[in-house]
Amino acid sequence: MKHYELKTIAKHFKNFNFISRARRIENNTIELSFDRTNSYFFNMTRGESFIYKNISQRPLQSFNAPFDNLLHSLVSSSTILNIEVPNNDRILRFTIAPKSAYKEQKVVLQFEFTGRHTNAILLDENEVIIEALRHIDSDSSFRVIRPGVELLAIPPFERKESSQTIDNIEAYLSQKYIDHEAKKVKGLKKQKLLTVKKKQEKLQKLLDKLPSVESLKLETKKFQNYGNIILANLYQIKPYSKVLKTYDFKGNKITIKLPKGIVTNRISEYFFNQAKRAKAKSKNVHIEEENLRTKRDFYANMYHAIEQAKTSQELELLVPKKAKSQRKREKIKECELFWIDDYKVLIGRNSKENQSLLKVAKSNDLWMHIRDIPSSHLIIKTDKQNLPDKVIEKAAKLCVDFSLKQAGDYEVDYCKRRFVKIQEGSNVEYDKYKTVRVRKEGVEIRE
């Protein structure tokens, strides 16, 4: 951030009396709410730090590091004593009186917009570090940032940057958010579309490799024929033979490559087993094809939903980072895993996975399905808790987004898993349900 921006912001913040809430909402972003109604966000990303204004939003994940706990206990509900931009530094410094202190106490919350050493630091009255967003060792900087260490001042230097006047700081900070969000959405979309496209391509390759029923029938006939020819010509096969050159039952010359490591009198059995496998595969290849095709279509719907997303919050919900790390730990394969406000959400990508979800879901888990339309089954793991309405609404939107491409208004029914009865496959009957309406936007609606 520019020095003149910080001075203007500090002057504006002096209109407020207390900080009602302080919390981290993203890895590098801290939210301060002033006088209960005004939320400002401090993005402390190294080299790209800035302050913006926006409405308060629930964080996508909870942060429980020592810094977060102290930020909440010391800064939330604190009274503002002073706000300054000390010396000529790109530092915004809040001196506050914590409400939670049992005796009179002063604490400093210092935001340092200093390039690669950008940081947020909590200090006591003696300039000793209480905690910091980032710890910095002596190997990286002469200013060690560690709890219990006295914070050294930044060496003075002559600042050479042009100064400007900001007429409307509220509009200026709101525009900062709009510009940042547009850039973030563009970057996230590119990244997440690429991830989903790779999944689609992988499934398409598997589909392309699937043998046809006709080819499998020919393969069955060929292996059966080989087995019969081997039986009729066992006397010709030596222990060291690699091929059998003989005549088939029509009198045509034929060369059969013999399998390695199998004794002579078991070779015919080997080919008969190959024929059985090919025959079984020919009967079930349509099931495998259906599973792969519906998975591919699921990701096609996901791709479309990502293209239609307007905010970074929507994008993080569609392809969350937490789900990827949890998937590796839990080894979930038979569904797609999501997280909504710390609630685990499982979605079936095809009929087979829908059946699996119904089997593994517990009686108190919440089940969802689009009314009167074939769709993915969705399970919210509740751990016997009552779900907030917002979680149910977001989950219903996921259910619609990943089942359909068409824009429109849809009804999603939901109930406890114990009220869902499996009829055949993934077809069910359910009772004691509620309904939430979901609008799926697209070109048709927006225009």
Backbone hydrogen bonds in HBPLUS format (Angstrom, degrees):
<---DONOR---> <-ACCEPTOR-->    atom                        ^
c    i                          cat <-CA-CA->   ^        H-A-AA   ^      H-
h    n   atom  resd res      DA  || num        DHA   H-A  angle D-A-AA Bond
n    s   type  num  typ     dist DA aas  dist angle  dist       angle   num
A0006-LEU N   A0002-LYS O   3.21 MM   4  6.59 159.5  2.26 150.5 154.7     1
A0007-LYS N   A0003-HIS O   3.10 MM   4  6.40 156.3  2.16 150.3 156.6     2
A0008-THR N   A0004-TYR O   3.13 MM   4  6.28 156.6  2.18 141.2 146.9     3
A0009-ILE N   A0005-GLU O   2.88 MM   4  6.11 158.3  1.93 152.5 159.2     4
A0010-ALA N   A0006-LEU O   2.83 MM   4  5.96 161.7  1.86 149.8 154.7     5
A0011-LYS N   A0007-LYS O   3.11 MM   4  6.25 156.6  2.17 140.9 146.9     6
A0012-HIS N   A0008-THR O   3.05 MM   4  6.30 149.7  2.15 140.4 148.8     7
A0013-PHE N   A0009-ILE O   2.85 MM   4  6.14 159.4  1.89 156.9 162.1     8
A0015-ASN N   A0012-HIS O   3.08 MM   3  5.88 165.2  2.10 121.8 125.4     9
A0016-PHE N   A0013-PHE O   3.04 MM   3  5.71 168.6  2.06 120.0 123.6    10
A0080-ILE N   A0017-ASN O   2.89 MM  63  5.56 168.1  1.90 142.5 144.6    11
A0035-ASP N   A0018-PHE O   3.02 MM  17  5.62 161.0  2.06 145.5 151.6    12
A0019-ILE N   A0078-SER O   2.88 MM  59  5.40 153.7  1.95 150.5 159.2    13
A0077-SER N   A0019-ILE O   2.75 MM  58  5.52 118.1  2.14 135.5 154.1    14
A0078-SER N   A0019-ILE O   3.14 MM  59  5.40 130.5  2.40 149.5 149.2    15
A0020-SER N   A0033-SER O   2.71 MM  13  5.51 133.2  1.92 149.6 163.7    16
A0033-SER N   A0021-ARG O   2.86 MM  12  5.06 162.6  1.89 150.5 153.8    17
A0023-ARG N   A0031-GLU O   3.09 MM   8  5.44 155.7  2.15 147.6 154.8    18
A0031-GLU N   A0023-ARG O   2.72 MM   8  5.44 168.4  1.73 175.5 175.4    19
A0025-ILE N   A0029-THR O   2.97 MM   4  5.85 151.3  2.05 147.8 157.1    20
A0029-THR N   A0026-GLU O   3.33 MM   3  4.97 158.6  2.38  98.0 104.2    21
A0044-MET N   A0028-ASN O   2.64 MM  16  5.14 166.3  1.65 168.7 164.5    22
A0030-ILE N   A0042-PHE O   3.04 MM  12  5.09 159.7  2.08 128.3 132.6    23
A0042-PHE N   A0030-ILE O   2.74 MM  12  5.09 166.2  1.76 153.7 158.5    24
A0032-LEU N   A0040-TYR O   2.88 MM   8  5.44 169.6  1.89 165.7 169.2    25
A0040-TYR N   A0032-LEU O   2.90 MM   8  5.44 166.8  1.91 154.8 158.5    26
A0034-PHE N   A0038-ASN O   2.67 MM   4  5.11 159.8  1.71 155.3 154.6    27
A0038-ASN N   A0034-PHE O   3.17 MM   4  5.11 160.2  2.22 150.8 153.0    28
A0041-PHE N   A0052-TYR O   2.77 MM  11  5.30 172.7  1.78 164.0 166.0    29
A0052-TYR N   A0041-PHE O   2.93 MM  11  5.30 156.4  1.99 146.0 153.8    30
A0043-ASN N   A0050-PHE O   2.90 MM   7  5.39 147.0  2.01 171.2 177.9    31
A0050-PHE N   A0043-ASN O   3.03 MM   7  5.39 146.0  2.15 139.3 149.8    32
A0048-GLU N   A0045-THR O   3.06 MM   3  5.36 159.9  2.10 123.7 129.4    33
A0047-GLY N   A0115-GLY O   3.16 MM  68  4.38 141.3  2.32 113.3 109.2    34
A0053-LYS N   A0173-LEU O   3.15 MM 120  5.21 160.7  2.19 105.0 105.8    35
A0068-ASP N   A0065-ALA O   2.92 MM   3  5.24 118.5  2.31 106.9 121.9    36
A0069-ASN N   A0065-ALA O   3.09 MM   4  6.46 160.0  2.13 160.0 166.0    37
A0070-LEU N   A0066-PRO O   3.00 MM   4  6.18 161.9  2.03 153.1 157.8    38
A0071-LEU N   A0067-PHE O   2.82 MM   4  5.91 149.1  1.92 144.1 153.8    39
A0072-HIS N   A0068-ASP O   3.03 MM   4  6.20 156.8  2.09 144.4 149.6    40
A0073-SER N   A0069-ASN O   2.99 MM   4  6.21 167.7  2.01 146.3 149.9    41
A0074-LEU N   A0070-LEU O   2.85 MM   4  5.67 160.7  1.88 146.6 151.6    42
A0075-VAL N   A0071-LEU O   3.01 MM   4  5.41 149.1  2.11 129.0 138.5    43
A0076-SER N   A0072-HIS O   3.25 MM   4  5.13 137.0  2.45 114.2 126.3    44
A0078-SER N   A0075-VAL O   3.13 MM   3  5.28 133.9  2.36 140.9 131.6    45
A0079-THR N   A0097-ALA O   3.09 MM  18  5.13 164.7  2.11 138.8 137.5    46
A0097-ALA N   A0079-THR O   2.86 MM  18  5.13 152.2  1.94 144.2 153.3    47
A0081-LEU N   A0095-THR O   2.78 MM  14  5.43 159.1  1.82 153.0 156.9    48
A0082-ASN N   A0095-THR O   3.15 MM  13  5.03 152.1  2.23 139.6 138.9    49
A0095-THR N   A0082-ASN O   2.84 MM  13  5.03 172.3  1.84 151.8 152.5    50
A0084-GLU N   A0093-ARG O   3.01 MM   9  5.32 155.7  2.07 143.7 151.6    51
A0093-ARG N   A0084-GLU O   2.90 MM   9  5.32 169.7  1.91 166.3 167.7    52
A0089-ASP N   A0086-PRO O   3.17 MM   3  6.23 163.8  2.20 149.8 153.2    53
A0113-PHE N   A0090-ARG O   2.92 MM  23  5.46 158.6  1.97 168.0 174.5    54
A0092-LEU N   A0111-PHE O   2.91 MM  19  5.16 161.3  1.95 149.7 155.3    55
A0111-PHE N   A0092-LEU O   2.86 MM  19  5.16 174.3  1.87 160.0 159.3    56
A0094-PHE N   A0109-LEU O   2.92 MM  15  5.12 173.1  1.92 146.7 148.9    57
A0109-LEU N   A0094-PHE O   2.86 MM  15  5.12 157.2  1.91 148.1 155.4    58
A0096-ILE N   A0107-VAL O   2.81 MM  11  5.39 174.3  1.82 167.4 169.2    59
A0107-VAL N   A0096-ILE O   2.95 MM  11  5.39 163.8  1.97 152.3 157.0    60
A0108-VAL N   A0123-LEU O   2.92 MM  15  4.94 169.5  1.93 141.7 144.4    61
A0123-LEU N   A0108-VAL O   2.82 MM  15  4.94 159.3  1.86 145.7 151.8    62
A0110-GLN N   A0121-ILE O   2.83 MM  11  5.15 173.6  1.84 158.2 159.2    63
A0121-ILE N   A0110-GLN O   2.85 MM  11  5.15 163.3  1.88 146.7 152.1    64
A0112-GLU N   A0119-ASN O   2.78 MM   7  5.17 175.2  1.78 162.6 163.8    65
A0119-ASN N   A0112-GLU O   2.98 MM   7  5.17 150.9  2.07 135.5 144.7    66
A0117-HIS N   A0114-THR O   3.18 MM   3  5.47 156.5  2.24 134.0 129.9    67
A0118-THR N   A0115-GLY O   3.19 MM   3  5.43 150.8  2.28 117.1 115.5    68
A0133-LEU N   A0120-ALA O   2.85 MM  13  5.35 161.6  1.88 160.7 166.2    69
A0122-LEU N   A0131-GLU O   2.83 MM   9  5.34 175.8  1.83 169.4 168.5    70
A0130-ILE N   A0122-LEU O   2.72 MM   8  5.33 168.0  1.73 145.1 148.0    71
A0124-ASP N   A0128-VAL O   2.96 MM   4  5.52 154.3  2.03 147.2 154.9    72
A0127-GLU N   A0124-ASP O   3.11 MM   3  5.45 155.3  2.18 121.2 120.2    73
A0151-LEU N   A0127-GLU O   2.85 MM  24  5.82 170.1  1.86 172.7 172.1    74
A0129-ILE N   A0149-VAL O   2.90 MM  20  5.56 178.5  1.90 145.1 145.6    75
A0148-GLY N   A0129-ILE O   2.81 MM  19  5.42 168.5  1.82 156.0 153.2    76
A0136-ILE N   A0145-ILE O   3.07 MM   9  4.74 146.2  2.19 117.5 127.8    77
A0145-ILE N   A0136-ILE O   2.86 MM   9  4.74 154.8  1.92 132.0 140.4    78
A0140-SER N   A0137-ASP O   3.06 MM   3  5.65 148.9  2.16 112.9 120.8    79
A0141-SER N   A0137-ASP O   3.24 MM   4  6.55 149.5  2.34 148.6 157.6    80
A0149-VAL N   A0146-ARG O   3.15 MM   3  5.66 154.6  2.22 141.9 141.0    81
A0172-TYR N   A0168-ASN O   2.98 MM   4  6.14 152.5  2.06 147.4 156.3    82
A0173-LEU N   A0169-ILE O   2.92 MM   4  6.07 159.0  1.97 148.4 151.8    83
A0174-SER N   A0170-GLU O   2.99 MM   4  6.18 149.7  2.08 145.2 154.2    84
A0175-GLN N   A0171-ALA O   2.95 MM   4  6.08 152.2  2.03 144.0 150.9    85
A0176-LYS N   A0172-TYR O   3.10 MM   4  6.36 140.7  2.26 135.7 146.4    86
A0177-TYR N   A0173-LEU O   3.31 MM   4  6.64 147.3  2.43 137.0 143.5    87
A0178-ILE N   A0174-SER O   3.13 MM   4  6.52 159.0  2.18 145.7 151.1    88
A0179-ASP N   A0175-GLN O   2.91 MM   4  6.12 168.2  1.93 156.4 158.4    89
A0180-HIS N   A0176-LYS O   2.97 MM   4  6.09 159.3  2.02 143.4 149.8    90
A0181-GLU N   A0177-TYR O   2.76 MM   4  5.89 165.2  1.78 158.0 161.9    91
A0182-ALA N   A0178-ILE O   3.01 MM   4  6.14 159.5  2.05 146.5 151.9    92
A0183-LYS N   A0179-ASP O   3.14 MM   4  6.34 160.2  2.18 145.6 150.7    93
A0184-LYS N   A0180-HIS O   2.85 MM   4  6.04 156.2  1.91 148.6 156.2    94
A0185-VAL N   A0181-GLU O   2.79 MM   4  5.92 166.1  1.81 154.6 157.9    95
A0186-LYS N   A0182-ALA O   3.11 MM   4  6.19 159.4  2.15 141.7 147.4    96
A0187-GLY N   A0183-LYS O   3.08 MM   4  6.29 160.9  2.12 146.1 150.9    97
A0188-LEU N   A0184-LYS O   2.84 MM   4  6.03 167.7  1.85 157.3 160.9    98
A0189-LYS N   A0185-VAL O   2.87 MM   4  5.89 161.1  1.90 148.4 153.9    99
A0190-LYS N   A0186-LYS O   3.17 MM   4  6.30 163.3  2.20 143.7 148.0   100
A0191-GLN N   A0187-GLY O   3.08 MM   4  6.30 162.9  2.11 148.2 152.9   101
A0192-LYS N   A0188-LEU O   2.80 MM   4  5.93 170.7  1.81 158.4 161.0   102
A0193-LEU N   A0189-LYS O   2.81 MM   4  5.72 159.4  1.85 150.2 156.0   103
A0194-LEU N   A0190-LYS O   3.21 MM   4  6.22 152.1  2.30 136.5 143.7   104
A0195-THR N   A0191-GLN O   3.15 MM   4  6.45 152.2  2.23 141.0 148.4   105
A0196-VAL N   A0192-LYS O   3.03 MM   4  6.27 164.6  2.06 150.3 153.2   106
A0197-LYS N   A0193-LEU O   2.86 MM   4  5.94 156.1  1.92 145.9 153.4   107
A0198-LYS N   A0194-LEU O   3.04 MM   4  6.22 152.4  2.12 145.9 151.9   108
A0199-LYS N   A0195-THR O   3.33 MM   4  6.68 149.8  2.43 139.7 147.1   109
A0200-GLN N   A0196-VAL O   2.96 MM   4  6.33 156.0  2.02 150.6 157.4   110
A0201-GLU N   A0197-LYS O   2.87 MM   4  6.13 163.0  1.90 152.5 156.8   111
A0202-LYS N   A0198-LYS O   2.94 MM   4  6.09 153.8  2.01 144.2 151.3   112
A0203-LEU N   A0199-LYS O   3.07 MM   4  6.30 160.7  2.11 148.7 153.0   113
A0204-GLN N   A0200-GLN O   2.89 MM   4  6.14 152.2  1.96 148.8 157.5   114
A0205-LYS N   A0201-GLU O   2.94 MM   4  6.16 152.6  2.02 147.0 153.5   115
A0206-LEU N   A0202-LYS O   3.15 MM   4  6.46 153.6  2.22 143.2 149.9   116
A0207-LEU N   A0203-LEU O   2.93 MM   4  6.22 148.7  2.03 143.3 152.4   117
A0208-ASP N   A0204-GLN O   2.84 MM   4  6.10 156.1  1.89 148.4 154.9   118
A0209-LYS N   A0205-LYS O   3.00 MM   4  6.21 138.7  2.18 140.0 150.7   119
A0210-LEU N   A0207-LEU O   3.16 MM   3  5.31 147.8  2.26 101.1 110.5   120
A0216-LEU N   A0212-SER O   3.08 MM   4  6.34 153.0  2.16 146.4 153.9   121
A0217-LYS N   A0213-VAL O   2.95 MM   4  6.21 147.8  2.05 145.9 154.7   122
A0218-LEU N   A0214-GLU O   3.02 MM   4  6.33 157.2  2.08 149.2 155.0   123
A0219-GLU N   A0215-SER O   2.91 MM   4  6.11 147.2  2.02 138.3 148.0   124
A0220-THR N   A0216-LEU O   2.85 MM   4  6.08 151.6  1.93 143.2 150.6   125
A0221-LYS N   A0217-LYS O   3.01 MM   4  6.29 162.6  2.04 149.1 152.9   126
A0222-LYS N   A0218-LEU O   2.87 MM   4  6.08 152.9  1.94 143.5 151.6   127
A0223-PHE N   A0219-GLU O   2.99 MM   4  6.21 167.7  2.01 154.5 156.1   128
A0224-GLN N   A0220-THR O   3.01 MM   4  6.20 156.7  2.07 148.7 155.6   129
A0225-ASN N   A0221-LYS O   2.97 MM   4  6.11 155.4  2.03 143.9 150.8   130
A0226-TYR N   A0222-LYS O   2.88 MM   4  6.20 155.5  1.94 148.4 155.6   131
A0227-GLY N   A0223-PHE O   2.92 MM   4  6.13 160.4  1.96 146.7 151.5   132
A0228-ASN N   A0224-GLN O   3.04 MM   4  6.34 158.3  2.09 148.7 153.8   133
A0229-ILE N   A0225-ASN O   2.92 MM   4  6.16 159.8  1.96 152.9 158.6   134
A0230-ILE N   A0226-TYR O   2.86 MM   4  6.05 160.4  1.90 153.9 159.4   135
A0231-LEU N   A0227-GLY O   3.06 MM   4  6.29 160.7  2.10 145.3 150.2   136
A0232-ALA N   A0228-ASN O   3.08 MM   4  6.33 152.2  2.16 143.7 150.9   137
A0233-ASN N   A0229-ILE O   3.04 MM   4  6.19 122.8  2.37 138.7 153.5   138
A0233-ASN N   A0230-ILE O   3.02 MM   3  5.11 140.7  2.18  99.5 111.3   139
A0236-GLN N   A0233-ASN O   3.00 MM   3  5.59 153.7  2.07 115.4 123.0   140
A0237-ILE N   A0234-LEU O   3.08 MM   3  5.47 150.7  2.17 110.7 119.0   141
A0241-SER N   A0238-LYS O   3.01 MM   3  5.14 165.5  2.04 113.0 117.5   142
A0258-LEU N   A0242-LYS O   2.83 MM  16  5.37 163.8  1.86 143.8 146.7   143
A0244-LEU N   A0256-ILE O   2.80 MM  12  5.11 152.4  1.87 142.1 151.7   144
A0256-ILE N   A0244-LEU O   2.88 MM  12  5.11 163.5  1.91 143.5 148.0   145
A0246-THR N   A0254-ILE O   2.95 MM   8  5.51 165.3  1.97 163.6 167.2   146
A0254-ILE N   A0246-THR O   2.82 MM   8  5.51 155.1  1.88 152.5 149.3   147
A0248-ASP N   A0252-ASN O   2.79 MM   4  5.46 155.8  1.84 153.8 159.2   148
A0251-GLY N   A0248-ASP O   3.09 MM   3  5.39 164.0  2.11 112.1 115.7   149
A0266-ARG N   A0263-VAL O   2.98 MM   3  5.57 162.1  2.02 121.1 126.6   150
A0267-ILE N   A0264-THR O   3.22 MM   3  5.49 167.5  2.24 113.3 117.2   151
A0270-TYR N   A0266-ARG O   3.05 MM   4  6.39 148.5  2.15 146.4 155.2   152
A0271-PHE N   A0267-ILE O   3.21 MM   4  6.62 156.0  2.27 152.8 156.8   153
A0272-PHE N   A0268-SER O   2.99 MM   4  6.30 153.5  2.07 148.8 156.7   154
A0273-ASN N   A0269-GLU O   2.91 MM   4  6.13 153.0  1.98 149.3 156.2   155
A0274-GLN N   A0270-TYR O   3.05 MM   4  6.35 149.6  2.14 142.9 151.5   156
A0275-ALA N   A0271-PHE O   2.97 MM   4  6.23 147.0  2.09 140.9 149.7   157
A0276-LYS N   A0272-PHE O   2.98 MM   4  6.32 149.2  2.08 143.0 151.1   158
A0277-ARG N   A0273-ASN O   2.95 MM   4  6.27 157.7  2.00 150.1 155.6   159
A0278-ALA N   A0274-GLN O   3.05 MM   4  6.24 163.6  2.08 146.9 151.2   160
A0279-LYS N   A0275-ALA O   2.96 MM   4  6.14 153.1  2.03 144.5 152.1   161
A0280-ALA N   A0276-LYS O   2.89 MM   4  6.14 160.7  1.93 150.6 155.4   162
A0281-LYS N   A0277-ARG O   2.88 MM   4  6.05 156.7  1.93 150.3 157.3   163
A0282-SER N   A0278-ALA O   2.94 MM   4  6.13 146.5  2.06 140.7 149.4   164
A0283-LYS N   A0279-LYS O   3.26 MM   4  6.58 139.3  2.43 139.4 149.0   165
A0283-LYS N   A0280-ALA O   3.20 MM   3  5.25 128.8  2.47  94.4 107.3   166
A0284-ASN N   A0280-ALA O   3.15 MM   4  6.43 139.6  2.32 140.8 151.8   167
A0284-ASN N   A0281-LYS O   3.16 MM   3  5.08 125.0  2.48  92.1 106.2   168
A0285-VAL N   A0281-LYS O   2.75 MM   4  5.49 122.4  2.09 151.4 160.9   169
A0287-ILE N   A0284-ASN O   2.98 MM   3  5.33 132.0  2.21 106.3 119.0   170
A0288-GLU N   A0284-ASN O   3.23 MM   4  6.65 159.6  2.27 154.8 159.8   171
A0289-GLU N   A0285-VAL O   2.85 MM   4  6.03 154.9  1.91 145.5 153.4   172
A0290-GLU N   A0286-HIS O   2.94 MM   4  6.05 151.4  2.02 136.0 143.3   173
A0291-ASN N   A0287-ILE O   2.95 MM   4  6.23 159.4  1.99 150.7 155.9   174
A0292-LEU N   A0288-GLU O   3.02 MM   4  6.23 165.3  2.04 151.0 154.4   175
A0293-ARG N   A0289-GLU O   2.87 MM   4  5.97 159.1  1.92 147.4 154.1   176
A0294-THR N   A0290-GLU O   2.92 MM   4  6.02 164.8  1.95 150.7 154.4   177
A0295-LYS N   A0291-ASN O   3.08 MM   4  6.20 150.2  2.17 140.8 149.1   178
A0296-ARG N   A0292-LEU O   2.91 MM   4  6.13 158.7  1.96 147.0 153.2   179
A0297-ASP N   A0293-ARG O   2.87 MM   4  6.17 153.6  1.94 146.4 154.0   180
A0298-PHE N   A0294-THR O   2.89 MM   4  6.06 144.2  2.02 137.9 147.6   181
A0299-TYR N   A0295-LYS O   3.11 MM   4  6.50 156.8  2.16 151.7 155.8   182
A0300-ALA N   A0296-ARG O   2.96 MM   4  6.25 136.7  2.15 138.6 151.8   183
A0301-ASN N   A0297-ASP O   2.95 MM   4  6.26 150.5  2.04 147.0 153.3   184
A0302-MET N   A0298-PHE O   2.97 MM   4  6.33 150.7  2.06 141.8 150.9   185
A0303-TYR N   A0299-TYR O   2.83 MM   4  5.97 156.5  1.89 141.4 147.4   186
A0304-HIS N   A0300-ALA O   3.04 MM   4  6.28 156.5  2.10 142.3 148.3   187
A0305-ALA N   A0301-ASN O   2.89 MM   4  6.17 155.7  1.95 147.6 154.4   188
A0306-ILE N   A0302-MET O   2.92 MM   4  6.20 154.9  1.98 153.1 159.4   189
A0307-GLU N   A0303-TYR O   3.02 MM   4  6.30 157.1  2.07 147.5 153.9   190
A0308-GLN N   A0304-HIS O   3.05 MM   4  6.33 143.8  2.19 143.6 153.3   191
A0309-ALA N   A0305-ALA O   3.04 MM   4  6.19 124.4  2.36 138.7 152.6   192
A0309-ALA N   A0306-ILE O   3.20 MM   3  5.13 140.5  2.37  96.3 107.3   193
A0315-LEU N   A0311-THR O   3.20 MM   4  6.54 157.2  2.26 144.2 150.4   194
A0316-GLU N   A0312-SER O   2.90 MM   4  6.09 155.8  1.96 149.3 155.2   195
A0317-LEU N   A0313-GLN O   3.11 MM   4  6.27 141.6  2.26 138.7 148.6   196
A0318-LEU N   A0314-GLU O   3.02 MM   4  6.31 149.9  2.11 146.1 154.0   197
A0319-VAL N   A0315-LEU O   3.04 MM   4  6.25 167.0  2.06 156.3 158.1   198
A0324-LYS N   A0321-LYS O   3.10 MM   3  5.40 125.1  2.42 102.6 115.7   199
A0325-SER N   A0321-LYS O   3.37 MM   4  6.80 159.3  2.41 153.7 157.8   200
A0326-GLN N   A0322-LYS O   2.87 MM   4  6.06 161.8  1.91 156.0 161.9   201
A0327-ARG N   A0323-ALA O   2.79 MM   4  5.81 152.7  1.87 143.8 151.3   202
A0328-LYS N   A0324-LYS O   3.32 MM   4  6.59 155.3  2.39 143.6 148.0   203
A0329-ARG N   A0325-SER O   3.30 MM   4  6.56 152.8  2.38 140.3 147.3   204
A0330-GLU N   A0326-GLN O   2.77 MM   4  5.93 162.2  1.80 160.7 165.6   205
A0331-LYS N   A0327-ARG O   2.69 MM   4  5.33 131.0  1.92 140.9 151.2   206
A0336-GLU N   A0347-ILE O   2.83 MM  11  5.13 162.8  1.86 148.1 153.9   207
A0347-ILE N   A0336-GLU O   2.96 MM  11  5.13 156.6  2.02 145.7 152.9   208
A0338-PHE N   A0345-VAL O   2.82 MM   7  4.95 155.3  1.88 154.9 157.9   209
A0345-VAL N   A0338-PHE O   2.89 MM   7  4.95 168.7  1.90 141.9 139.7   210
A0340-ILE N   A0343-TYR O   2.91 MM   3  5.12 163.3  1.93 146.5 150.5   211
A0343-TYR N   A0340-ILE O   2.86 MM   3  5.12 158.9  1.91 114.6 121.7   212
A0381-LYS N   A0344-LYS O   2.95 MM  37  5.47 162.7  1.98 159.8 164.8   213
A0346-LEU N   A0379-ILE O   2.83 MM  33  5.15 167.0  1.85 155.5 159.9   214
A0379-ILE N   A0346-LEU O   2.83 MM  33  5.15 164.1  1.85 154.8 160.1   215
A0348-GLY N   A0377-HIS O   3.04 MM  29  5.54 166.4  2.06 161.2 165.6   216
A0354-ASN N   A0350-ASN O   2.88 MM   4  6.14 151.0  1.96 152.5 162.1   217
A0355-GLN N   A0351-SER O   3.00 MM   4  6.28 154.1  2.07 149.1 154.8   218
A0356-SER N   A0352-LYS O   3.09 MM   4  6.42 153.3  2.17 142.0 149.5   219
A0357-LEU N   A0353-GLU O   2.89 MM   4  6.14 157.5  1.94 150.8 156.1   220
A0358-LEU N   A0354-ASN O   3.13 MM   4  6.39 158.3  2.18 146.2 151.4   221
A0359-LYS N   A0355-GLN O   3.19 MM   4  6.47 142.7  2.34 142.2 151.9   222
A0359-LYS N   A0356-SER O   3.13 MM   3  5.16 124.7  2.45  94.5 108.7   223
A0360-VAL N   A0356-SER O   3.02 MM   4  6.33 153.2  2.09 152.6 159.4   224
A0361-ALA N   A0357-LEU O   2.95 MM   4  5.88 142.2  2.09 151.7 159.6   225
A0365-ASP N   A0362-LYS O   3.03 MM   3  5.36 153.2  2.11 110.7 119.2   226
A0418-ARG N   A0363-SER O   3.14 MM  55  4.48 147.2  2.25 135.7 125.8   227
A0417-ARG N   A0365-ASP O   2.78 MM  52  5.58 146.9  1.89 165.7 169.9   228
A0366-LEU N   A0380-ILE O   3.05 MM  14  5.05 156.7  2.10 148.5 148.2   229
A0380-ILE N   A0366-LEU O   2.84 MM  14  5.05 158.2  1.88 145.2 152.5   230
A0367-TRP N   A0415-CYS O   2.78 MM  48  5.51 176.6  1.78 172.3 171.6   231
A0415-CYS N   A0367-TRP O   3.08 MM  48  5.51 147.7  2.18 143.4 153.3   232
A0368-MET N   A0378-LEU O   2.83 MM  10  4.96 139.7  1.99 146.6 152.1   233
A0378-LEU N   A0368-MET O   3.14 MM  10  4.96 159.2  2.19 137.3 139.1   234
A0369-HIS N   A0413-ASP O   3.07 MM  44  5.62 146.9  2.19 155.7 162.6   235
A0413-ASP N   A0369-HIS O   2.93 MM  44  5.62 144.0  2.06 171.0 163.2   236
A0371-ARG N   A0411-GLU O   2.86 MM  40  5.73 171.6  1.87 158.2 161.1   237
A0385-GLN N   A0382-THR O   2.96 MM   3  5.26 154.2  2.03 108.8 116.9   238
A0391-VAL N   A0388-PRO O   3.14 MM   3  5.47 127.5  2.42 105.0 117.3   239
A0392-ILE N   A0388-PRO O   3.33 MM   4  6.75 159.3  2.37 151.2 156.3   240
A0393-GLU N   A0389-ASP O   2.92 MM   4  6.18 158.8  1.96 153.2 159.3   241
A0394-LYS N   A0390-LYS O   2.95 MM   4  6.13 160.4  1.99 146.9 151.7   242
A0395-ALA N   A0391-VAL O   2.94 MM   4  6.08 158.3  1.99 148.2 154.5   243
A0396-ALA N   A0392-ILE O   2.94 MM   4  6.10 155.1  2.00 146.1 152.9   244
A0397-LYS N   A0393-GLU O   3.08 MM   4  6.32 148.8  2.18 141.1 149.2   245
A0398-LEU N   A0394-LYS O   3.02 MM   4  6.37 151.0  2.11 144.2 151.9   246
A0399-CYS N   A0395-ALA O   2.95 MM   4  6.26 156.7  2.00 149.7 156.0   247
A0400-VAL N   A0396-ALA O   3.08 MM   4  6.37 153.0  2.16 145.4 151.5   248
A0401-ASP N   A0397-LYS O   2.77 MM   4  5.95 169.1  1.78 154.7 158.5   249
A0402-PHE N   A0398-LEU O   2.98 MM   4  6.02 160.7  2.01 153.8 156.8   250
A0403-SER N   A0400-VAL O   3.16 MM   3  5.21 154.4  2.23 103.4 111.2   251
A0404-LEU N   A0400-VAL O   3.02 MM   4  5.90 150.4  2.11 160.2 162.7   252
A0408-GLY N   A0440-LYS O   2.93 MM  32  5.29 152.4  2.01 137.5 145.1   253
A0440-LYS N   A0408-GLY O   2.79 MM  32  5.29 167.5  1.80 169.2 166.2   254
A0410-TYR N   A0438-VAL O   2.79 MM  28  5.19 165.7  1.81 153.9 158.9   255
A0438-VAL N   A0410-TYR O   2.77 MM  28  5.19 166.0  1.79 154.9 159.3   256
A0412-VAL N   A0436-VAL O   2.91 MM  24  5.35 171.6  1.91 154.7 157.6   257
A0436-VAL N   A0412-VAL O   2.94 MM  24  5.35 160.4  1.97 146.1 151.4   258
A0414-TYR N   A0434-LYS O   2.88 MM  20  5.50 154.6  1.95 154.1 158.5   259
A0434-LYS N   A0414-TYR O   2.89 MM  20  5.50 161.4  1.93 158.2 162.4   260
A0419-PHE N   A0416-LYS O   3.00 MM   3  5.70 163.6  2.02 121.1 126.3   261
A0420-VAL N   A0417-ARG O   3.05 MM   3  5.39 162.2  2.08 119.7 120.5   262
A0431-ASP N   A0419-PHE O   3.12 MM  12  5.45 140.6  2.29 135.9 147.6   263
A0421-LYS N   A0429-GLU O   2.72 MM   8  5.21 174.2  1.72 168.7 170.2   264
A0429-GLU N   A0421-LYS O   2.87 MM   8  5.21 152.5  1.95 146.9 156.2   265
A0423-GLN N   A0427-ASN O   2.78 MM   4  5.48 168.7  1.80 149.6 151.3   266
A0427-ASN N   A0424-GLU O   2.90 MM   3  5.30 161.4  1.93 139.1 139.6   267
A0446-ARG N   A0442-GLY O   2.94 MM   4  6.05 175.3  1.94 165.8 166.8   268
A0447-GLU N   A0443-VAL O   3.08 MM   4  5.95 152.7  2.15 144.6 149.8   269
